Amino acid sequence: MVKWASGHHCWKRSLGRWFLLGLTFVSVGAPVVTGRASTLPVTVNEASTGLSSQVYRRSSALALAAAIRSGKVTSVELVKQAFAKLKADNPHLNAVITLREKQALQEAASLKDTGQPFLGVPILIKGLGQAMAGESNTNGLLTARQATYSKTGTFVANLQKAGFIVIGQTNFPEMGLLNVTTSKLYGDARNAWNPGFQPGGSSGGSATSVADGIVPIATGNDAGGSIRIPASWSGLVGLKPTQSIIQGDSHTGHGVNFAETKTMADTEALFNALATNQAQPAPKTLKHVTVAYSLKSPVNTPVSPDAIQAVQQAVKFLEQQGIKVKQVDPPLDGVALMKDYYVRNTSAGAYSAQLTKTYQKREMVPDDVSPLNWGLYQASKNVTAQQLKAAETEIDQAANTMENFHQKYTLLLQPTTATTAPSIDDPSVLPENEAKLRHMETIPVNQQMPLIYDSWLHGLTKTPYTQQANLTDEPAISLPTYVSAKGMPLGIQFNAAKGQDRLLMKVGELFEQHHQFKLLQDQTTTETTTTPSTSTDTTPTSPSESAKPTTPAPTQPSVTAPTSPAKPTVQPSRTVKAVYLTKAFKLYQNVTNLTVKRSYSAHSRATAPHFKVTGIVTLKNGQRFYRVKGGYIRVNAAAHNLYYQRKTKRVAVIAKHGIYEYRHATLKANQRVKLVKPKTVLKVKKIVFQGHVTRYQLTNGHYITANRQFIQWR
């Protein structure tokens, strides 16, 4: 760190600009021990009226708010549903670290409708850097486990003004230092797609909570990729707004607050509720946008075939939409910028030492913190004012370079991450580097920062793309458009010029509207935590839909991590009951040695082979297969849910001989009204669920099938 003339370290000076993977602030309140989630009380033990488990899990935040406003469900019922889901699933995921159950139910019961966009919707907030009076403020440190916030900050206060009911805090790594979520205090968070893998960090607990369906939105913060990395590895939308555009965010730092989301409508509504008026309006069309795309790692590390394919698919899609795309690497020295990044990150170690002294009345020792944090603390003692100034100068130059770059290229497209999620056992720092970091005080001063770089490199290799937007203060967004052959998601990232947040959301809408999003709820689920509802009511997956729910009995939350299964497990598929495949694929006789029973060639959507799904098989290595009649097929991007799961405004008939309109959603032959010819465009009022099969109700009151081989969104 900088050394003042008086000999004091200037950790406070750089704290205001601290831009780690997370954001950290301290507010000392009454000591309250907050540890692992297993210590949390359980009071919701009775079934409550609410939505069916499937409806709740799949609904957007705006749809839930609309259901509350229409009287189809109450906020109290939804909050109880969220707690039930949380307590059933958290033992496997370790996503949530604290609950505020009594307060949340009281707030839900007393909530008044004043037009809030997210009226009564349950939400989880990140346990790091998002102040709420009386809640945990540990920064992930064992030595600060008693810390609580004394008051609620602007960000959380605005969430409450928008109508959200905060039900708890989510898991994060110590001081937000990592791109995964693990710490001595809280343990590993696990990926909702496969608990044998990391969800990313540092907002990993939030991402897991949203992907799993505990809540439709959970907040995060992003100072180096902490929203976008978990979004990429958890199959979500992750917007990192322009610096200071969210009310309450710093103008001088490089960290921002926002959230992990599932839909662009939720993303935009949340942005509107939280942002200042600095954001530029979105263009009416994207036809005049020029996109530069890059496959190169900014720090010259390997890029996986999955990451390359994700970008190439996006490039092809953009070109199909008439958007100009050109391969151009951003003109920045990524290695130099990361070295600047790490010089500034040494303030995390100094801050950890200060917090330890505040709460423990002693000096920090190596066993108090992670080896990386200890290394940063020791290095902070030797960082000079000249080093910090040089880093700031280089970062400012990078911002100017990207400002000029965006005058020619409106958007920059890259993979969000260079790989899919690492396994839960993959160390964030390699053991040989951890050993050196534990004795950082013995390392010569001129070797300390190189050791920091080398120590972070194992993790940085997986996520080299996200830090640039934080350093340049630009907005960036990760979109969930790709799933690997092993069934794990990977996002694509768009960067834009400062203030162009709405442009990024417009791009997200383009991908979403053309069915490019690959959410867990639209792929498959291996959850075993709730009993499927027998309700056949329509579901509010969009604001115009409703349902009468049942709630599963909850279990106590726990952070105990499950062991990997010793053999392939077969579980029911609760969201995907039928799939069709347009690309070439293989039907396997079994999954033990992958004996091929039959090979299928590529087909058009209307003629593609389709299968009824009877279960999901998960192998020890994370690969997943649909169990279908006659064998098994891989769960991947080529296997599409046969039925649409969300509402749209218009559909076109693509069935060769047309489709029928019906008087009722059961679509029985004696209810036919008329035959609709191919290429006819129909206006849709809402989506209706008949178990796991969906129908569209038209604006004329009639019903049609939502089978994607018969109709197509327009």
N, C-alpha and C positions, 0 to 999 in steps of 0.2 A: 504493500500500500504506500501511498504518499506519506512521507514523514514531514510533520510540521517542524518549524525551527525549534519549537519547544520540546520536541522529541515525541509528541503524541502522534499516534497513527490517525490518518484522516479517513477512517472507514466511513464516518458519517458523511463526508464530502461525496464519496462515490455511491453511497447507499441510495441517494435520490435518483441516481441514474442506473441503478443496478438492473441488469437485464438478463438474469438467468432464465432457465426454462420455465420458471414460475416467478411469482412476485411475492415479496415478503414484507410484512409490516408488523410491528409489535405494539400492543396496547395492554398494559398490565392491569388486571382486575383481580377479583377475589380468587384465591387458589382453588381450583377444581381439578381433581385428577381425571384426566381423559386418556384412556389407553385404548386397547384393542376393542373392536366392536363387540366381542363376546361379553364385555362387561355391561353392555347396554341393557336397560330394563325392557321387559316385554309386557305390554298391557293390552294390546289388541289381540285378544284370543277368541273373540266371538265373530262369527260370520256377519258381515254387514251387507246391507243393500248397496248395490253399485253396478258396475258393468261386468259382463262376463270377462274371464281372464283374457281370452283372445281379443275381445274388443278393446279392453283397456291397453293391452300391450301394443296393439297396432295403431292406436289413435294418435293423431298429432295433438299438440298442445292447444291449437286453435279449435280443433274439433271438440276436445274435452270442455273448453270454455263455452262453446256454443251449446253443448249438451246441458251444462249447468244453467246457462242463461234461459234455455227453453223449458227448464223444469223437469227434464227427463232424468236428471241425477243431481245430487247435491255435492258441494265441495267437501263436506264431511265424509260422504260416501267414497269419493275419489281418494281423499287422503288416507282413509282406512284401507282402501284397495292398494294404494302405493306401499303402505307399511306391510301389508300382507305379502305382497310380492317381494319386497325387500327382505323380509325375515325368512322367507322361504328360500331365496336364492343367494343371499349374502354369504352363507357358510361356504359356498363353492367359489364365490367370486372375490370376496374381501374388498368390495368396492366402496362400502360406506363405513365410516369410522365413528360417527356420533349421530344420535337421533335427538330430535326435539319433539317428541310425540305429543305430550300433553299440550305444549304451547301451540303446535300446529293444528291440533283438533279444535282448540279454543279459537284460534284465529279463523279457521274455516267456518266455525259456527257463527261467528260474529261478523263475517264479511258482508259488506253491502255492495250491491251492483251500482257502480257509478260510470259504467262504460269501459271498464278495464279490459284490455285486449286478451288477457290471460286470466280472466275471472275464476278464482278458486282452484287453479291448476297446481298440483303438487310439483315441487322442484327440489333438487339437491344442489347445494353450492359447494364449491371446492374448499377443502379444509385449509388452503394456503392463500393468504393475502386477500381474502374477501370478508371484511369485518362485519360481525353481527354480535350485538351486545350479549354477553354471557356465554358465548360459544367458544369452542376450543381455538387457541392461537399458539399452537406448539411449534410451528415451523418445521415439524417433523423431528424435533430434537428431543432425545431422552431427558436432557437437562432442563427443558422448558415444558415438560408435560403438564405442569400445573397452570400454565398461562391461559388466560381467557381475554376476550375483547371487552373493553369497557364501554364501547358505544358502537352503533351500527354505521358503517360507511356509506358513502353516496351510492355505490354500485348496488349493494344489497337493498338499500332503502328504495331505490328506483325499481328493483324487481318486485318488491312488495307493492309499490304504487301501481305497477302494471297488473296486479291481481294475483301474483304467485303466492303460494303457501310453502314456505321453506320447511322441509321435513328433516333435514340433516346435512352433514358434511361428508365429502368424499375423500378417498385415499389419494396420497401424493408422496413422492420421494422426499427425503431429507433436504430441506432448503430449496426444493424444486430443481435440484442440480442435474437430474438425469432425464434421458428420453424414455425411460421405463419407470414403473411405479413400484418401488420397493424401499424399505427403510427398517432400521432396527426397531423403531417405535411401532409401526403399523404392519409390517410384513408385506408380502407380495399381493398386489391386485392381479386378477386373472381375466383373460379375454373371454367375452361372452360367446364368441364363435367357437372357441376351443380352450378350455381352462388350462391346457398344457402350455399355453403361450401367453406372452405379455400383452396387455392392452395398449402399451405405450405410456409416455409420460411427458410432462409431469401431471397432466390432467387425466390420468388413467382411470381413476375411480369414477370420474364423471362419465367418461366414454363408455365404460363397461355398464354403468347404470342405465344409460340411454339405449345402448345396443340390446341389452337384456330386456328392456321394457319396464324397468322399475319406475322410471319417470320419462316423459317425452322430451324433456330438456334438462340438462344439468350444466352448471356453469364451469368455466375454466378460465385460466389466464395464459398468456402467451408472450414470452420474452425471448424465445429462441425456437419455437415450434410446439409449445406445450398444449395448444389446442389442435393444431394440424396433424402432428404425429399420431396422437391417439385416434383422431378421426380417420386417418389413413389405415391404421391397423385394426380399427373396430368397425369400419364400414359406415362412417357417418359424414355429415357435412361439418366442416370446421372452418369458420370464418375468423381470421385475425384482422380486426379493423385497422384503419389508419391510426397512427399514434395520436392520442389525445382526443379522438373523435367521439369516444364513449365518455359520457359525463362522469367526472371524478378521476379519470385517468391522468397521469402526469404528462406535461408538455415536454419535459426534458429527458425522461427515461426512454427505455426501448421495450417496455412491457405493457400489454393491454389486457383488459377484461372482456370476455364475451362468453360463448357457450358451445357445447356439443349439441347438434340438432339432427333431425332426421329429414325434414322437409324444407324446401326453400320458402314456403309461405311462413312457417314458423320463424325461420332465420330472418326474413325481412321484417316481420312484425316485431320481433325482439329488437332488432336494430333500430327500428323506428321509435320504440319505447325508450331506448337507452342512449341514443346518439344525440350529439349536438347538431346544429344546422350547418356544419362544415361540409358534409358529404354532397358531392355533385349529383344531380339527377341522372338516372340511367338513360342511355340513348333509346330512342324509339325502336331502332333496329340494330342488329349486329352486322349487317351486310358490309358496313364500311370499316369494320374492325380488322386490324392486321395482327396476327398472332405469330410471335417468334417461339419456337420450341427448341428445347435442348435436352439431350440425353446424357450429357457429360456431367460427372460429379464435379462440383465446384472445388473439391479438395483432391481431385485426381485419384479417387478410390474406385473400386469396382462397382458396377451397377448391374443388378440382377436382370435376367431375361424377363421376369415378370414386370419389373418397373419399366423396361423398354417397351414391352408389349402394351402396357397400360397407356403409355403416351402415344404410341403408334395407332392404337385404336381410336384415341381421342382425336388425333390429327385427321384420320380418315373420316370420322364423323363430322368434324368441323368443315372439311372440304366438301362433304356431301351437302352441308347446309349453305354452301356458297361463300364461306368465309376464307379469306386469304391466309395461308399458313406458310411459314418459311423456317427452315432449320437455322438457328442462329444462337451461338453461345453468348451469354451475357458477358460484357467486357470488364470483368472484375477478377482480382486476384483472391480467390477463395481461401487459400492457405493463409495469406497475410491477414485477411479479415478475421479468420478464426483465432489467430494469435492475438489480435486486438481484443477479440471477444473474451478470451481467457484472461488476459491482463486485467480486464475490468471485473471478471468473475471472482477474482481473489477476494473481493470485498465480502463474499459470502462467508469465507472462513473467518474473517475479522468480526463479522456480525454475529456469527455463531459463538465466538469466544465472548463477545460482549453480553449476549443473552445468557450464556452459562454463568457468567459472573453475577449477572442481575438476579438470577433465580437460585443459584447454588452457593453464592457468596464465596466462590473460589475460582481458580484458574481452570480453563478447559484442558483436559488431558486426552491422549489419543483414543482411549476406549469410549469416550463420550460421543464421538461422531464417526462417520464413515472415513476410511483412509483418504478418499478424495477430498473431503471437507477439511480434514486435518492438513493435507498438503496445501490446500488453498490458504489456510490460516497462516502456515509458516511462510509461504511465498508472499503473502500480503505484507509482511514485515519488511520486505526488500524491494517492493515495487516503488519506483520513484515518480516524482511529479513529471519528469521529462518523459517517462514511459507512457504515463496516462495521457499526456498532451499529444504525444505522437500517435497513440491509438485513436484519440478523438479526431485528429486531423485526417487520418486515413479513412476513418468511418464517414466523416463529412464529405470527403472526396468521392467515396463510393455512392453516397446519396445523390450527389450532383451528376455522377456518371449515369445512374439509373434514371434520373429525371430526363436527361437527354436521350437515353435509350428509348423511353416510352413516347417520346415525340415521334419516333419512327415506327415503333412497334407497340401498339396499344396494350397488348397482353404478352406475358411470358408464361409459357406452359412447360412444366417439368414434372417428373414424378414427385409426389409429396415425400415419399421415402424411397430409398434405394433397394429395399427388400421388403418382403412381408414380415410380420411380427416375429421377433426372436422367441425361442422357447423360454419357459419360465426358469430354466436352469442356466441359460446363457448369462455369464457374468457381465455386469455393466462396465467393470474395469477388470482387466486381466490380472490373475493372481500375482504374476511377477512384478507388475507395476504397483499393485496394492502394497506389496512388501516394501517397496522403495518409499511410497508415500507415507507409510507409518513412521518412517525415520527421516522425514523431509528436512528436519532441522540439521541433519548431518550432510545433506546434499549441498555442494557448492552453489552459491547464489546464481552463477551464470548457467547452471544446469537445471535450475528449478522450473522455470517456465517451459523449457523443452520437455521435461518430465510430465508436466501438466498436460501438454499437447499430446504426448504419446499415451498417457493414461486415458484420455478421453477418446482417442482415435478408434478404439474397438467399437464404441457406441456411435461415434460420428460417422463411421463408414456406412452404417445403416440409415442415417438421417442427415445427409450433408446439404439438403436443399432448403431447409426452413429458416435458417438463421439470417440470411441475407435481408429478408423483408423487415425483420426487427431492426437491423442495423441501419437500414435506409428509411425506416418509418412508413414503408408502403403497406397497403392492404394486400392480403393474400387469402386464398380460399382453397381448401382441400375438398374434392368431390369424390363420392364413393362409386366409382365407375368400373372397378375391376375386381375379379375374384380369381385366385390362382387355381391350378389344377388340383392342388391339395386342399382347396376349399377355404383359403384365407384371403381377406380383402387387402387391397392396396389402392391408395388414392392418387389422384392427379391434382397438381397444384397450379393455380393461375395467380400471377402477380400483376398488379396494375399500379399506375401512378398514384401518388398521395391524393386522397379525397375521392377516388374512383371506386369506393366500396359498392355502390349500387350497380355499377357496371359488372363487377364480379358476381353479384347476386343474379343479374340478368343472364350471365353465362350459365350459372348454376341452374336457372329455370329452363334454359334451352336443353341441357342434358337431361334434366328430370322429366320434362314434358315428352321427350323422345325415348323414355324408358331406359335411359343409360345408367340410372342409379341401381346399385346392387346392395340392398340392405339385408341384414340378417333375417328380418321378419319376412322378407320375400324369397329367401333362399330355402331355409330349413331351420329347425331349432332342435337342440338336444336337451332342452330343459326338462327336468323331471320333478319340478317343484310344486306344480299345481294340477288339480284335477280339471280336465277340460269341462267347460260348461255345457249343459245340455240345452241351453237357450238357443232358440232359432230366430230371436229378434234381430232386426236390422242394427247395424253397428255404426257409431259415429266416428268412422275413420276420417270423415271430412265434416265440416260444420253442419251439414244438412242431414246428418244421419244420427240415429238414436238406438238405444237398446235397454233392456232390463237385465241387470247382471246378477251373477252370483259371485261370491268371493271365497277363495280357498282358505283353509285354516292355516295361519302362519306358524312358523317356527322361529326360535330365537336366533338372532344374527350371530355370526361368528366369523373370525378371520382365519380360522384353521384351514389351511390349504389342503385340498384333496390330493391323494396320490394318483398317479397316472394309472389307468386301467391295465390290468395284466393281460387282458385279451380283448378282442373287438367286442364292443357293446352294441346291442340293438335296442333302439328306443323308438317310440312312435313319433311320426312327423305330425306336428300339430298345426302347422300353417300351410304346408305344401301337401296336397292330397293327389295331385296329378301334375305331370310335367310333359313338355314337348321339347324336342331337340332339332334344331335346324342345321347344326354343324355335324360333320362326320363324328361318330362315336362308336364305342364298343359296349356290348352287353356281356357282362362277365357271369360265368356259371357260379363262381364263389369269390370271396375276397381273401381267402387264405393264400392262394398262389396265383390269383388273377387269371384264371383260365378263361379264355375268350370263347363265349358261346356263339356270338354272331356279331359281325361288323356292319354298321349302317353307314350309308353315304349321306352327303349333305342334301337337304330338302328345303323347299320354300316353306314359309311359315304355315300356309294353308294345308300343305300336304305332309308336313313333318310327322314322324311317328310319335305317338304319345303313350304314356304309361300311367297306371294308377300306382301311387306310392303307398306302400304298406309299412314302411319304417325307415329308420336311418341307422347305418352302421358306422361307427367311429373306430378307426384303428389306433394303435398305440402311437404311430408316427403322425397322427393328426389328420390323415386322409379320411374323407367321408364318402359314403356311397348311399344312394337311394336303394332300398330293397323294393323291387317291383316284381310283378308277375313274370316268372321265367328267369329271374336272375338279379343282377345288380348293375347300376350305372353310376359313374362318378358324379359327385356334387360339384359342379363347376359352372362357369359363366354360360356354357352352352345349353344347360338345362334350365328351361324357363317354367315358371309357374303357369299352368294351363289357363288359369283364371286371373283376370285383373283383380287387384286387391285395393285399388283406390279409385276415387271418383274422377271423372273428367267431364268436359263440357260437350264434346262431340265425338262420335264414333262413326267409322265408315264400315260398311258391310263388305267383307272380303271372301265370304263363303261362295264357292263356285255356283251354287244353286240358290243363294240367298238365305235369309233366316225369317222366322216367324215372330210377330209381335203377339204377346199373350195378355190376357186380362189379369192374371195373378202371377206372383213370383215363382210358383211351383212349376210353371211352364208345362202343364199337362196338355195333351193333344186336344181335349174338348174345350180348352180355353183359348185356342188360337183365334186371333182377330184378323190378321192379314199376312201375306208373304211380302217381305221386303227384298227388292232386287239387289244384286251385287252393285257396289260402288255408291249406293245410296248413303247419304250422310244423315245421321240421326242426332237430335239434341237430347242430352242426358240431364235428368234431374238429380238422381242420387244412386248410390250403390247399395245393394241389398245382399246380405249374406244368408245363404241357406246351408247352415253348417259350414263347410269349407268351400262350398261352391258359391259363386257369386252371380248376381243378375244386375242389370242396369234398369232402373225405372226411367222411362222417357218423360219428357215434359208433357206429353199427351196422356200420361197416366198408365200407358201400357208397359210391359216388361219384355226384355230380351235377354238372351244369354250373354254373359261376360267372358265367354270362351275366346281366348286370344287367337284361335285358329279360324274363328268365324267373323270377328270384328277387329278393328284397329283404331287406336286413338287418332284423332285429327286435331 
